[in-house]
Amino acid sequence: MNENGNKVVERLARGAVRDDVKGRVRQIVKGGGREQMQRDFIDLIGRATQTRVDTPKGPLRLAELEDGSTVSARGFSSGGQPSIQVNDPNSRQIVKVRYEE
């Protein structure tokens, strides 16, 4: 995968119905639910190795990009929607993408 965290975020923001920044968190809202979240995750990570992490709320899929950014996908969030989160080690901002049905 030759994209960095910033490029991944730019791609995720396309087609967003809402894109807000509150403090250190940028929250993007898109449509398509779980299916769109899964398509976006696979498209973003390409051939990067994924790791599955079982959490009390459900499984989480995690991939690391070449620049050290991590992209995680999960079928849950605090609001109940599936989500993708991007953490860029070169930025203090956390990006969360929620997928509404």
Rosetta blueprint (number, residue, H / E / L):
1 M L
2 N L
3 E L
4 N L
5 G H
6 N H
7 K H
8 V H
9 V H
10 E H
11 R H
12 L H
13 A H
14 R L
15 G L
16 A L
17 V L
18 R E
19 D E
20 D E
21 V E
22 K E
23 G L
24 R L
25 V E
26 R E
27 Q E
28 I E
29 V E
30 K E
31 G E
32 G L
33 G H
34 R H
35 E H
36 Q H
37 M H
38 Q H
39 R H
40 D H
41 F H
42 I H
43 D H
44 L H
45 I H
46 G L
47 R L
48 A L
49 T L
50 Q E
51 T E
52 R E
53 V E
54 D E
55 T E
56 P L
57 K L
58 G E
59 P E
60 L E
61 R E
62 L E
63 A E
64 E E
65 L L
66 E L
67 D L
68 G L
69 S L
70 T E
71 V E
72 S E
73 A E
74 R E
75 G L
76 F L
77 S L
78 S L
79 G L
80 G L
81 Q L
82 P L
83 S E
84 I E
85 Q E
86 V E
87 N E
88 D L
89 P L
90 N L
91 S L
92 R L
93 Q L
94 I E
95 V E
96 K E
97 V E
98 R E
99 Y E
100 E E
101 E L
